[in-house]
Amino acid sequence: MEITLTFIDLIYFFSMFIGFLVGLVLIYYGFKIYRHNILLGVNFLLLTYVSLIVWLITTGYFLNFPFLYRTANLAGFLFMPLMYMYIRTVLTGKGITWKDLVHFVPVIVILVDFWPVLMLSNQEKYLLMQSEISNPVLFTTYTQSRFFPPNFYTPFRSLVLAFYWVISAIMVWKNTKRRDKQGFGKEWFLWIKIFLVLELLVFFPFLLFFWAIDPMTNFLLVHLTIVILTLITGFTLLFFPKILYGIDKDQFEKQRKESKPEKVENLSELKSKEIESKLEEVLDRDKRFLQHGYSIHALAVDTEIPVYLLTQYINHHLNTNFSDLINRKRVEESCKLIASGKHEHLSLLGLAELSGFNNRNSFTLAFQKFRNVSPSVYIKSIKKKA
């Protein structure tokens, strides 16, 4: 297979390279630091895949990859709800639940609709593609649909994207006023607005003009804008390291939680003792706080106590907040490790990670807050006493 690359092809490849790279970085640091970024990383991989399919269609090279036939729509309909869920998760802290399965109904419909086509052999898919590949417009009309007329999926996809865009934009607009003035929140709101503006270009011009312009222009409006979205948002994300690596997200999380109206429920003495007992079991005995990125939602799962009750107990009975509670216990654990003398070979970063902190900086700040001295000075004082 001989491939001749043009300047436009290089743009496609650069877009795919950026999208793939950013997607992997987000997923990697999502598992290490900020789990919400896993969703964003998956979304960038989906956008990269769609960009690849668009390039294969426009160049005609799709004939060499028949096993990918009719899979781009699946990626597109996965991207739309997952991007909305990412925005919702960052702004509200609400994770994905079984109720969110309703968002994937279009994906299931497409699977059922095109199942006979997806199950064809590569040779049979090749013959189908050969009759369409010379005309990108015809290729994307999805004439093999069993349930819908030709060219149903492109406008339907644009309408679904418009729906998710509207609810995402409303959510961002409502939460913009309570953003932090620096750090993760500032970068995130700026970047997500760039993303939403570019995402608007994917569906709005098409929905506005599809009835008045020629089919080939419609094809370019819908598909090339996806490549542009991937390229620009992925590239700009390289200049927002706090988002890319999940840096300074703790302050943003704290602001988000503090801005929520607290659900008030008077805790009975029996309930308070139950929560106290569960916290001692999970935090003091099992030391779950040593898990990196341990959240109040994880604590709620481990203790089987609702988040709002945990928050109320921690705030009003322990006179602290979740972040300080966990960091205090991590600092106490680090002091035990230092006092044991078994970890003198560790650097501050190694000690921080062993105590549950994600990095040296957060460890040092927490240590100074609860011990009024830096870890280095504390270690020296312990050695002198010894």
BALOBA-1460 file (C-alpha; in Angstrom, 3 decimals):
// residues 386
<rec num="1" residu="m" x="0.000" y="0.000" z="0.000"/>
<rec num="2" residu="e" x="1.606" y="3.227" z="-1.182"/>
<rec num="3" residu="i" x="0.611" y="6.376" z="0.710"/>
<rec num="4" residu="t" x="1.174" y="9.861" z="-0.675"/>
<rec num="5" residu="l" x="0.966" y="12.554" z="1.984"/>
<rec num="6" residu="t" x="-0.218" y="16.102" z="1.331"/>
<rec num="7" residu="f" x="-0.170" y="19.112" z="3.647"/>
<rec num="8" residu="i" x="-3.784" y="18.343" z="4.637"/>
<rec num="9" residu="d" x="-2.765" y="14.778" z="5.473"/>
<rec num="10" residu="l" x="-0.042" y="16.116" z="7.759"/>
<rec num="11" residu="i" x="-2.662" y="18.176" z="9.586"/>
<rec num="12" residu="y" x="-4.738" y="15.018" z="10.041"/>
<rec num="13" residu="f" x="-1.719" y="13.129" z="11.373"/>
<rec num="14" residu="f" x="-0.715" y="15.945" z="13.722"/>
<rec num="15" residu="s" x="-4.287" y="16.070" z="15.034"/>
<rec num="16" residu="m" x="-4.284" y="12.319" z="15.642"/>
<rec num="17" residu="f" x="-0.837" y="12.436" z="17.257"/>
<rec num="18" residu="i" x="-1.876" y="15.226" z="19.636"/>
<rec num="19" residu="g" x="-5.202" y="13.571" z="20.468"/>
<rec num="20" residu="f" x="-3.610" y="10.180" z="21.097"/>
<rec num="21" residu="l" x="-0.755" y="11.631" z="23.184"/>
<rec num="22" residu="v" x="-3.026" y="13.815" z="25.315"/>
<rec num="23" residu="g" x="-5.487" y="10.953" z="25.776"/>
<rec num="24" residu="l" x="-2.795" y="8.613" z="27.095"/>
<rec num="25" residu="v" x="-1.308" y="11.275" z="29.412"/>
<rec num="26" residu="l" x="-4.748" y="12.084" z="30.849"/>
<rec num="27" residu="i" x="-5.531" y="8.427" z="31.489"/>
<rec num="28" residu="y" x="-2.095" y="7.740" z="33.016"/>
<rec num="29" residu="y" x="-2.248" y="10.672" z="35.449"/>
<rec num="30" residu="g" x="-5.949" y="10.028" z="35.954"/>
<rec num="31" residu="f" x="-5.129" y="6.696" z="37.579"/>
<rec num="32" residu="k" x="-2.283" y="8.266" z="39.579"/>
<rec num="33" residu="i" x="-3.750" y="11.602" z="40.693"/>
<rec num="34" residu="y" x="-7.129" y="12.774" z="39.373"/>
<rec num="35" residu="r" x="-9.554" y="10.029" z="38.344"/>
<rec num="36" residu="h" x="-11.904" y="12.406" z="36.536"/>
<rec num="37" residu="n" x="-9.208" y="12.785" z="33.878"/>
<rec num="38" residu="i" x="-9.669" y="9.155" z="32.852"/>
<rec num="39" residu="l" x="-12.992" y="10.133" z="31.277"/>
<rec num="40" residu="l" x="-11.409" y="13.066" z="29.473"/>
<rec num="41" residu="g" x="-8.577" y="10.850" z="28.257"/>
<rec num="42" residu="v" x="-11.024" y="8.281" z="26.872"/>
<rec num="43" residu="n" x="-12.871" y="11.105" z="25.108"/>
<rec num="44" residu="f" x="-9.673" y="12.262" z="23.407"/>
<rec num="45" residu="l" x="-8.948" y="8.720" z="22.247"/>
<rec num="46" residu="l" x="-12.475" y="8.528" z="20.807"/>
<rec num="47" residu="l" x="-11.999" y="11.867" z="19.012"/>
<rec num="48" residu="t" x="-8.661" y="10.634" z="17.685"/>
<rec num="49" residu="y" x="-10.301" y="7.482" z="16.377"/>
<rec num="50" residu="v" x="-13.031" y="9.477" z="14.623"/>
<rec num="51" residu="s" x="-10.343" y="11.734" z="13.109"/>
<rec num="52" residu="l" x="-8.573" y="8.620" z="11.811"/>
<rec num="53" residu="i" x="-11.789" y="7.367" z="10.202"/>
<rec num="54" residu="v" x="-12.430" y="10.769" z="8.585"/>
<rec num="55" residu="w" x="-8.921" y="10.711" z="7.100"/>
<rec num="56" residu="l" x="-9.393" y="7.157" z="5.817"/>
<rec num="57" residu="i" x="-12.672" y="8.152" z="4.158"/>
<rec num="58" residu="t" x="-11.407" y="11.342" z="2.504"/>
<rec num="59" residu="t" x="-8.262" y="9.653" z="1.174"/>
<rec num="60" residu="g" x="-9.902" y="6.391" z="0.143"/>
<rec num="61" residu="y" x="-7.445" y="4.374" z="2.247"/>
<rec num="62" residu="f" x="-10.374" y="2.937" z="4.190"/>
<rec num="63" residu="l" x="-10.398" y="0.039" z="1.709"/>
<rec num="64" residu="n" x="-7.272" y="-1.235" z="3.445"/>
<rec num="65" residu="f" x="-9.035" y="-1.402" z="6.823"/>
<rec num="66" residu="p" x="-12.401" y="-3.118" z="6.186"/>
<rec num="67" residu="f" x="-12.610" y="-4.346" z="9.799"/>
<rec num="68" residu="l" x="-13.188" y="-0.699" z="10.874"/>
<rec num="69" residu="y" x="-16.261" y="-0.341" z="8.656"/>
<rec num="70" residu="r" x="-19.234" y="1.299" z="10.410"/>
<rec num="71" residu="t" x="-17.471" y="1.705" z="13.767"/>
<rec num="72" residu="a" x="-16.975" y="5.494" z="13.741"/>
<rec num="73" residu="n" x="-20.601" y="6.163" z="14.649"/>
<rec num="74" residu="l" x="-20.183" y="4.022" z="17.760"/>
<rec num="75" residu="a" x="-17.196" y="6.138" z="18.822"/>
<rec num="76" residu="g" x="-19.122" y="9.345" z="18.126"/>
<rec num="77" residu="f" x="-22.154" y="8.329" z="20.150"/>
<rec num="78" residu="l" x="-19.905" y="7.175" z="22.997"/>
<rec num="79" residu="f" x="-18.010" y="10.473" z="23.036"/>
<rec num="80" residu="m" x="-21.074" y="12.706" z="23.453"/>
<rec num="81" residu="p" x="-22.431" y="11.348" z="26.770"/>
<rec num="82" residu="l" x="-18.958" y="10.618" z="28.156"/>
<rec num="83" residu="m" x="-17.854" y="14.228" z="27.626"/>
<rec num="84" residu="y" x="-20.996" y="15.447" z="29.377"/>
<rec num="85" residu="m" x="-20.327" y="13.033" z="32.255"/>
<rec num="86" residu="y" x="-16.754" y="14.317" z="32.540"/>
<rec num="87" residu="i" x="-17.975" y="17.915" z="32.848"/>
<rec num="88" residu="r" x="-20.668" y="16.875" z="35.325"/>
<rec num="89" residu="t" x="-18.187" y="14.892" z="37.408"/>
<rec num="90" residu="v" x="-15.692" y="17.761" z="37.648"/>
<rec num="91" residu="l" x="-18.351" y="20.320" z="38.557"/>
<rec num="92" residu="t" x="-20.540" y="18.257" z="40.897"/>
<rec num="93" residu="g" x="-18.392" y="15.328" z="41.992"/>
<rec num="94" residu="k" x="-21.163" y="12.968" z="40.877"/>
<rec num="95" residu="g" x="-19.685" y="9.822" z="39.389"/>
<rec num="96" residu="i" x="-21.177" y="7.505" z="36.795"/>
<rec num="97" residu="t" x="-24.083" y="5.403" z="38.103"/>
<rec num="98" residu="w" x="-26.275" y="2.680" z="36.620"/>
<rec num="99" residu="k" x="-28.846" y="5.370" z="35.744"/>
<rec num="100" residu="d" x="-26.364" y="6.801" z="33.248"/>
<rec num="101" residu="l" x="-26.811" y="3.702" z="31.093"/>
<rec num="102" residu="v" x="-29.733" y="5.528" z="29.489"/>
<rec num="103" residu="h" x="-27.195" y="7.781" z="27.754"/>
<rec num="104" residu="f" x="-25.880" y="4.792" z="25.830"/>
<rec num="105" residu="v" x="-29.204" y="3.802" z="24.260"/>
<rec num="106" residu="p" x="-28.168" y="5.296" z="20.855"/>
<rec num="107" residu="v" x="-25.004" y="3.158" z="20.914"/>
<rec num="108" residu="i" x="-27.083" y="0.038" z="21.562"/>
<rec num="109" residu="v" x="-29.500" y="0.993" z="18.766"/>
<rec num="110" residu="i" x="-26.607" y="1.396" z="16.306"/>
<rec num="111" residu="l" x="-25.133" y="-1.944" z="17.365"/>
<rec num="112" residu="v" x="-28.446" y="-3.708" z="16.790"/>
<rec num="113" residu="d" x="-29.108" y="-1.792" z="13.570"/>
<rec num="114" residu="f" x="-25.729" y="-2.554" z="11.992"/>
<rec num="115" residu="w" x="-25.027" y="-5.900" z="13.628"/>
<rec num="116" residu="p" x="-25.408" y="-7.852" z="10.353"/>
<rec num="117" residu="v" x="-22.934" y="-5.463" z="8.678"/>
<rec num="118" residu="l" x="-20.479" y="-5.596" z="11.570"/>
<rec num="119" residu="m" x="-20.549" y="-9.404" z="11.431"/>
<rec num="120" residu="l" x="-19.677" y="-9.558" z="7.724"/>
<rec num="121" residu="s" x="-16.301" y="-10.912" z="6.683"/>
<rec num="122" residu="n" x="-13.584" y="-8.433" z="5.701"/>
<rec num="123" residu="q" x="-14.023" y="-9.432" z="2.064"/>
<rec num="124" residu="e" x="-17.762" y="-8.690" z="2.179"/>
<rec num="125" residu="k" x="-17.121" y="-5.372" z="3.914"/>
<rec num="126" residu="y" x="-14.519" y="-4.549" z="1.286"/>
<rec num="127" residu="l" x="-17.066" y="-5.041" z="-1.509"/>
<rec num="128" residu="l" x="-19.567" y="-2.777" z="0.267"/>
<rec num="129" residu="m" x="-16.935" y="-0.105" z="0.834"/>
<rec num="130" residu="q" x="-15.727" y="-0.303" z="-2.753"/>
<rec num="131" residu="s" x="-19.134" y="0.782" z="-4.011"/>
<rec num="132" residu="e" x="-19.144" y="3.872" z="-1.746"/>
<rec num="133" residu="i" x="-15.585" y="4.984" z="-1.043"/>
<rec num="134" residu="s" x="-15.269" y="7.205" z="-4.136"/>
<rec num="135" residu="n" x="-18.039" y="9.418" z="-2.729"/>
<rec num="136" residu="p" x="-17.516" y="10.420" z="0.953"/>
<rec num="137" residu="v" x="-21.077" y="11.767" z="1.106"/>
<rec num="138" residu="l" x="-22.535" y="8.420" z="0.024"/>
<rec num="139" residu="f" x="-20.171" y="6.610" z="2.392"/>
<rec num="140" residu="t" x="-21.600" y="8.499" z="5.381"/>
<rec num="141" residu="t" x="-25.298" y="8.122" z="4.513"/>
<rec num="142" residu="y" x="-25.347" y="4.708" z="6.209"/>
<rec num="143" residu="t" x="-27.548" y="3.087" z="3.559"/>
<rec num="144" residu="q" x="-27.205" y="-0.321" z="5.262"/>
<rec num="145" residu="s" x="-29.403" y="0.786" z="8.173"/>
<rec num="146" residu="r" x="-32.243" y="-1.669" z="8.790"/>
<rec num="147" residu="f" x="-34.370" y="0.705" z="10.851"/>
<rec num="148" residu="f" x="-33.854" y="4.193" z="9.437"/>
<rec num="149" residu="p" x="-33.785" y="5.877" z="6.014"/>
<rec num="150" residu="p" x="-30.470" y="6.817" z="4.333"/>
<rec num="151" residu="n" x="-28.714" y="9.860" z="5.809"/>
<rec num="152" residu="f" x="-30.634" y="9.589" z="9.078"/>
<rec num="153" residu="y" x="-27.629" y="9.226" z="11.353"/>
<rec num="154" residu="t" x="-25.682" y="12.379" z="10.425"/>
<rec num="155" residu="p" x="-28.435" y="14.893" z="11.347"/>
<rec num="156" residu="f" x="-29.499" y="12.730" z="14.292"/>
<rec num="157" residu="r" x="-25.926" y="12.682" z="15.592"/>
<rec num="158" residu="s" x="-25.755" y="16.470" z="15.284"/>
<rec num="159" residu="l" x="-29.019" y="16.845" z="17.232"/>
<rec num="160" residu="v" x="-27.791" y="14.544" z="20.005"/>
<rec num="161" residu="l" x="-24.510" y="16.461" z="20.179"/>
<rec num="162" residu="a" x="-26.469" y="19.730" z="20.341"/>
<rec num="163" residu="f" x="-28.498" y="18.355" z="23.267"/>
<rec num="164" residu="y" x="-25.411" y="17.372" z="25.256"/>
<rec num="165" residu="w" x="-23.699" y="20.631" z="24.359"/>
<rec num="166" residu="v" x="-26.607" y="22.696" z="25.708"/>
<rec num="167" residu="i" x="-26.820" y="20.895" z="29.056"/>
<rec num="168" residu="s" x="-23.025" y="20.977" z="29.416"/>
<rec num="169" residu="a" x="-22.847" y="24.698" z="28.586"/>
<rec num="170" residu="i" x="-25.619" y="25.478" z="31.095"/>
<rec num="171" residu="m" x="-23.782" y="23.521" z="33.780"/>
<rec num="172" residu="v" x="-20.509" y="25.343" z="33.090"/>
<rec num="173" residu="w" x="-22.225" y="28.746" z="33.018"/>
<rec num="174" residu="k" x="-23.971" y="28.128" z="36.361"/>
<rec num="175" residu="n" x="-20.725" y="27.094" z="38.035"/>
<rec num="176" residu="t" x="-18.411" y="29.730" z="36.544"/>
<rec num="177" residu="k" x="-19.177" y="32.338" z="39.214"/>
<rec num="178" residu="r" x="-17.808" y="30.184" z="42.035"/>
<rec num="179" residu="r" x="-14.543" y="29.215" z="40.360"/>
<rec num="180" residu="d" x="-11.259" y="29.770" z="42.129"/>
<rec num="181" residu="k" x="-9.166" y="32.662" z="40.857"/>
<rec num="182" residu="q" x="-6.055" y="30.597" z="40.319"/>
<rec num="183" residu="g" x="-4.883" y="27.030" z="39.981"/>
<rec num="184" residu="f" x="-6.851" y="24.125" z="38.565"/>
<rec num="185" residu="g" x="-10.273" y="25.811" z="38.538"/>
<rec num="186" residu="k" x="-9.109" y="28.866" z="36.607"/>
<rec num="187" residu="e" x="-7.395" y="26.762" z="33.946"/>
<rec num="188" residu="w" x="-10.240" y="24.268" z="33.726"/>
<rec num="189" residu="f" x="-12.981" y="26.842" z="33.150"/>
<rec num="190" residu="l" x="-10.910" y="28.609" z="30.513"/>
<rec num="191" residu="w" x="-10.101" y="25.387" z="28.680"/>
<rec num="192" residu="i" x="-13.614" y="23.939" z="28.840"/>
<rec num="193" residu="k" x="-14.996" y="27.147" z="27.318"/>
<rec num="194" residu="i" x="-12.516" y="26.804" z="24.443"/>
<rec num="195" residu="f" x="-13.654" y="23.211" z="24.030"/>
<rec num="196" residu="l" x="-17.363" y="24.115" z="24.026"/>
<rec num="197" residu="v" x="-16.884" y="26.903" z="21.469"/>
<rec num="198" residu="l" x="-15.072" y="24.539" z="19.103"/>
<rec num="199" residu="e" x="-17.572" y="21.753" z="19.757"/>
<rec num="200" residu="l" x="-20.330" y="24.169" z="18.757"/>
<rec num="201" residu="l" x="-18.748" y="24.343" z="15.293"/>
<rec num="202" residu="v" x="-19.166" y="20.584" z="14.875"/>
<rec num="203" residu="f" x="-22.967" y="20.689" z="14.817"/>
<rec num="204" residu="f" x="-24.278" y="24.270" z="14.657"/>
<rec num="205" residu="p" x="-23.241" y="25.228" z="11.079"/>
<rec num="206" residu="f" x="-24.524" y="21.870" z="9.816"/>
<rec num="207" residu="l" x="-27.916" y="22.204" z="11.531"/>
<rec num="208" residu="l" x="-28.171" y="25.779" z="10.294"/>
<rec num="209" residu="f" x="-27.237" y="25.224" z="6.651"/>
<rec num="210" residu="f" x="-27.587" y="21.511" z="5.776"/>
<rec num="211" residu="w" x="-30.789" y="22.140" z="3.815"/>
<rec num="212" residu="a" x="-29.269" y="24.962" z="1.747"/>
<rec num="213" residu="i" x="-25.753" y="23.813" z="0.800"/>
<rec num="214" residu="d" x="-24.383" y="20.939" z="-1.251"/>
<rec num="215" residu="p" x="-23.814" y="17.516" z="0.389"/>
<rec num="216" residu="m" x="-20.019" y="17.625" z="0.084"/>
<rec num="217" residu="t" x="-19.854" y="20.906" z="2.018"/>
<rec num="218" residu="n" x="-22.111" y="19.340" z="4.633"/>
<rec num="219" residu="f" x="-19.712" y="16.419" z="4.909"/>
<rec num="220" residu="l" x="-16.781" y="18.768" z="5.459"/>
<rec num="221" residu="l" x="-18.711" y="20.856" z="7.996"/>
<rec num="222" residu="v" x="-19.491" y="17.816" z="10.119"/>
<rec num="223" residu="h" x="-16.305" y="15.798" z="9.800"/>
<rec num="224" residu="l" x="-13.402" y="18.221" z="9.372"/>
<rec num="225" residu="t" x="-14.585" y="20.250" z="12.359"/>
<rec num="226" residu="i" x="-14.080" y="17.107" z="14.476"/>
<rec num="227" residu="v" x="-10.446" y="17.034" z="13.370"/>
<rec num="228" residu="i" x="-10.105" y="20.745" z="14.214"/>
<rec num="229" residu="l" x="-11.728" y="20.155" z="17.620"/>
<rec num="230" residu="t" x="-9.280" y="17.347" z="18.392"/>
<rec num="231" residu="l" x="-6.244" y="19.291" z="17.201"/>
<rec num="232" residu="i" x="-6.892" y="22.632" z="18.917"/>
<rec num="233" residu="t" x="-8.320" y="21.391" z="22.222"/>
<rec num="234" residu="g" x="-5.633" y="18.721" z="22.519"/>
<rec num="235" residu="f" x="-2.842" y="21.146" z="21.655"/>
<rec num="236" residu="t" x="-4.120" y="23.864" z="24.030"/>
<rec num="237" residu="l" x="-4.340" y="21.282" z="26.802"/>
<rec num="238" residu="l" x="-0.544" y="21.015" z="26.622"/>
<rec num="239" residu="f" x="-0.481" y="24.614" z="27.909"/>
<rec num="240" residu="f" x="-2.800" y="23.783" z="30.822"/>
<rec num="241" residu="p" x="-0.652" y="21.397" z="32.908"/>
<rec num="242" residu="k" x="-2.912" y="21.694" z="35.937"/>
<rec num="243" residu="i" x="-5.666" y="20.007" z="33.909"/>
<rec num="244" residu="l" x="-3.418" y="17.592" z="32.045"/>
<rec num="245" residu="y" x="-1.708" y="16.307" z="35.192"/>
<rec num="246" residu="g" x="-4.436" y="17.019" z="37.775"/>
<rec num="247" residu="i" x="-2.286" y="19.541" z="39.676"/>
<rec num="248" residu="d" x="-3.943" y="21.774" z="42.332"/>
<rec num="249" residu="k" x="-7.278" y="20.009" z="41.902"/>
<rec num="250" residu="d" x="-7.695" y="19.640" z="45.697"/>
<rec num="251" residu="q" x="-8.454" y="23.348" z="46.165"/>
<rec num="252" residu="f" x="-11.007" y="23.200" z="43.354"/>
<rec num="253" residu="e" x="-12.636" y="20.115" z="44.903"/>
<rec num="254" residu="k" x="-12.766" y="21.878" z="48.267"/>
<rec num="255" residu="q" x="-14.443" y="24.956" z="46.776"/>
<rec num="256" residu="r" x="-16.928" y="22.788" z="44.928"/>
<rec num="257" residu="k" x="-17.949" y="20.962" z="48.082"/>
<rec num="258" residu="e" x="-18.125" y="24.129" z="50.175"/>
<rec num="259" residu="s" x="-20.396" y="25.768" z="47.599"/>
<rec num="260" residu="k" x="-22.954" y="22.963" z="47.878"/>
<rec num="261" residu="p" x="-25.855" y="23.521" z="50.283"/>
<rec num="262" residu="e" x="-25.346" y="21.190" z="53.188"/>
<rec num="263" residu="k" x="-28.088" y="18.641" z="53.722"/>
<rec num="264" residu="v" x="-28.929" y="19.087" z="57.380"/>
<rec num="265" residu="e" x="-29.856" y="16.104" z="59.487"/>
<rec num="266" residu="n" x="-29.495" y="16.016" z="63.230"/>
<rec num="267" residu="l" x="-27.275" y="13.108" z="64.115"/>
<rec num="268" residu="s" x="-28.545" y="11.019" z="66.985"/>
<rec num="269" residu="e" x="-26.085" y="9.813" z="69.592"/>
<rec num="270" residu="l" x="-26.470" y="6.285" z="68.253"/>
<rec num="271" residu="k" x="-25.769" y="7.402" z="64.670"/>
<rec num="272" residu="s" x="-22.761" y="9.447" z="65.783"/>
<rec num="273" residu="k" x="-21.291" y="6.441" z="67.578"/>
<rec num="274" residu="e" x="-21.907" y="4.291" z="64.509"/>
<rec num="275" residu="i" x="-20.055" y="6.769" z="62.279"/>
<rec num="276" residu="e" x="-17.256" y="7.095" z="64.844"/>
<rec num="277" residu="s" x="-16.883" y="3.324" z="64.944"/>
<rec num="278" residu="k" x="-16.864" y="3.018" z="61.140"/>
<rec num="279" residu="l" x="-14.262" y="5.780" z="60.798"/>
<rec num="280" residu="e" x="-12.017" y="4.121" z="63.375"/>
<rec num="281" residu="e" x="-12.326" y="0.830" z="61.500"/>
<rec num="282" residu="v" x="-11.653" y="2.250" z="58.042"/>
<rec num="283" residu="l" x="-9.136" y="4.986" z="58.872"/>
<rec num="284" residu="d" x="-7.378" y="3.861" z="62.041"/>
<rec num="285" residu="r" x="-7.382" y="0.097" z="61.583"/>
<rec num="286" residu="d" x="-7.386" y="-0.360" z="57.798"/>
<rec num="287" residu="k" x="-5.589" y="2.935" z="57.070"/>
<rec num="288" residu="r" x="-7.486" y="3.519" z="53.831"/>
<rec num="289" residu="f" x="-6.185" y="7.098" z="53.833"/>
<rec num="290" residu="l" x="-2.891" y="5.687" z="52.543"/>
<rec num="291" residu="q" x="-4.571" y="5.146" z="49.168"/>
<rec num="292" residu="h" x="-3.557" y="7.879" z="46.732"/>
<rec num="293" residu="g" x="-6.477" y="10.097" z="45.720"/>
<rec num="294" residu="y" x="-8.682" y="8.768" z="48.526"/>
<rec num="295" residu="s" x="-11.940" y="10.743" z="48.367"/>
<rec num="296" residu="i" x="-14.938" y="11.234" z="50.600"/>
<rec num="297" residu="h" x="-16.942" y="9.198" z="48.102"/>
<rec num="298" residu="a" x="-14.514" y="6.303" z="48.590"/>
<rec num="299" residu="l" x="-14.839" y="6.737" z="52.356"/>
<rec num="300" residu="a" x="-18.634" y="6.634" z="51.991"/>
<rec num="301" residu="v" x="-18.348" y="3.323" z="50.130"/>
<rec num="302" residu="d" x="-15.919" y="1.868" z="52.674"/>
<rec num="303" residu="t" x="-18.007" y="2.913" z="55.692"/>
<rec num="304" residu="e" x="-21.429" y="2.447" z="54.048"/>
<rec num="305" residu="i" x="-22.333" y="5.906" z="55.369"/>
<rec num="306" residu="p" x="-23.804" y="8.542" z="52.976"/>
<rec num="307" residu="v" x="-21.478" y="11.381" z="51.995"/>
<rec num="308" residu="y" x="-23.662" y="14.090" z="53.512"/>
<rec num="309" residu="l" x="-23.727" y="12.332" z="56.907"/>
<rec num="310" residu="l" x="-19.969" y="11.848" z="56.845"/>
<rec num="311" residu="t" x="-19.510" y="15.512" z="55.965"/>
<rec num="312" residu="q" x="-21.815" y="16.605" z="58.766"/>
<rec num="313" residu="y" x="-20.077" y="14.392" z="61.319"/>
<rec num="314" residu="i" x="-16.581" y="15.463" z="60.261"/>
<rec num="315" residu="n" x="-17.522" y="19.157" z="60.154"/>
<rec num="316" residu="h" x="-19.563" y="19.408" z="63.353"/>
<rec num="317" residu="h" x="-18.299" y="16.581" z="65.566"/>
<rec num="318" residu="l" x="-14.637" y="16.578" z="64.613"/>
<rec num="319" residu="n" x="-14.544" y="20.322" z="63.835"/>
<rec num="320" residu="t" x="-12.562" y="19.824" z="60.654"/>
<rec num="321" residu="n" x="-13.118" y="18.954" z="56.996"/>
<rec num="322" residu="f" x="-12.464" y="15.775" z="55.037"/>
<rec num="323" residu="s" x="-9.263" y="17.013" z="53.396"/>
<rec num="324" residu="d" x="-7.710" y="18.084" z="56.704"/>
<rec num="325" residu="l" x="-8.841" y="14.876" z="58.420"/>
<rec num="326" residu="i" x="-7.134" y="12.689" z="55.830"/>
<rec num="327" residu="n" x="-4.008" y="14.840" z="55.600"/>
<rec num="328" residu="r" x="-3.647" y="14.931" z="59.395"/>
<rec num="329" residu="k" x="-3.743" y="11.138" z="59.525"/>
<rec num="330" residu="r" x="-1.232" y="10.935" z="56.682"/>
<rec num="331" residu="v" x="1.107" y="13.302" z="58.537"/>
<rec num="332" residu="e" x="0.720" y="11.214" z="61.699"/>
<rec num="333" residu="e" x="1.563" y="8.116" z="59.679"/>
<rec num="334" residu="s" x="4.643" y="9.790" z="58.222"/>
<rec num="335" residu="c" x="5.803" y="10.708" z="61.740"/>
<rec num="336" residu="k" x="5.485" y="7.054" z="62.769"/>
<rec num="337" residu="l" x="7.513" y="6.005" z="59.742"/>
<rec num="338" residu="i" x="10.213" y="8.560" z="60.581"/>
<rec num="339" residu="a" x="10.296" y="7.554" z="64.244"/>
<rec num="340" residu="s" x="10.637" y="3.869" z="63.366"/>
<rec num="341" residu="g" x="13.993" y="4.567" z="61.703"/>
<rec num="342" residu="k" x="13.278" y="1.906" z="59.080"/>
<rec num="343" residu="h" x="12.836" y="4.322" z="56.204"/>
<rec num="344" residu="e" x="15.878" y="6.581" z="56.468"/>
<rec num="345" residu="h" x="16.855" y="5.629" z="52.918"/>
<rec num="346" residu="l" x="13.707" y="7.253" z="51.517"/>
<rec num="347" residu="s" x="13.640" y="10.743" z="50.042"/>
<rec num="348" residu="l" x="10.875" y="13.161" z="51.010"/>
<rec num="349" residu="l" x="9.002" y="12.115" z="47.868"/>
<rec num="350" residu="g" x="9.279" y="8.446" z="48.817"/>
<rec num="351" residu="l" x="8.109" y="9.216" z="52.350"/>
<rec num="352" residu="a" x="5.242" y="11.299" z="50.972"/>
<rec num="353" residu="e" x="4.041" y="8.529" z="48.654"/>
<rec num="354" residu="l" x="4.339" y="5.918" z="51.407"/>
<rec num="355" residu="s" x="2.150" y="8.141" z="53.615"/>
<rec num="356" residu="g" x="-0.578" y="8.529" z="50.985"/>
<rec num="357" residu="f" x="0.372" y="11.898" z="49.469"/>
<rec num="358" residu="n" x="0.508" y="12.312" z="45.703"/>
<rec num="359" residu="n" x="3.599" y="14.503" z="45.650"/>
<rec num="360" residu="r" x="6.285" y="16.112" z="47.789"/>
<rec num="361" residu="n" x="4.706" y="19.573" z="47.676"/>
<rec num="362" residu="s" x="1.346" y="18.524" z="49.149"/>
<rec num="363" residu="f" x="3.190" y="16.477" z="51.789"/>
<rec num="364" residu="t" x="5.371" y="19.426" z="52.844"/>
<rec num="365" residu="l" x="2.424" y="21.833" z="53.039"/>
<rec num="366" residu="a" x="0.336" y="19.422" z="55.119"/>
<rec num="367" residu="f" x="3.260" y="18.608" z="57.416"/>
<rec num="368" residu="q" x="3.944" y="22.289" z="58.090"/>
<rec num="369" residu="k" x="0.243" y="22.881" z="58.720"/>
<rec num="370" residu="f" x="-0.152" y="20.156" z="61.341"/>
<rec num="371" residu="r" x="3.362" y="20.066" z="62.838"/>
<rec num="372" residu="n" x="4.374" y="23.717" z="62.411"/>
<rec num="373" residu="v" x="7.687" y="22.547" z="61.004"/>
<rec num="374" residu="s" x="8.932" y="21.216" z="57.683"/>
<rec num="375" residu="p" x="9.480" y="17.454" z="57.250"/>
<rec num="376" residu="s" x="13.233" y="17.978" z="56.790"/>
<rec num="377" residu="v" x="13.586" y="19.869" z="60.075"/>
<rec num="378" residu="y" x="11.407" y="17.308" z="61.867"/>
<rec num="379" residu="i" x="13.558" y="14.426" z="60.594"/>
<rec num="380" residu="k" x="16.734" y="16.195" z="61.779"/>
<rec num="381" residu="s" x="15.219" y="16.768" z="65.230"/>
<rec num="382" residu="i" x="14.310" y="13.073" z="65.526"/>
<rec num="383" residu="k" x="17.850" y="12.064" z="64.574"/>
<rec num="384" residu="k" x="19.325" y="14.413" z="67.198"/>
<rec num="385" residu="k" x="17.121" y="12.914" z="69.911"/>
<rec num="386" residu="a" x="18.216" y="9.448" z="68.863"/>
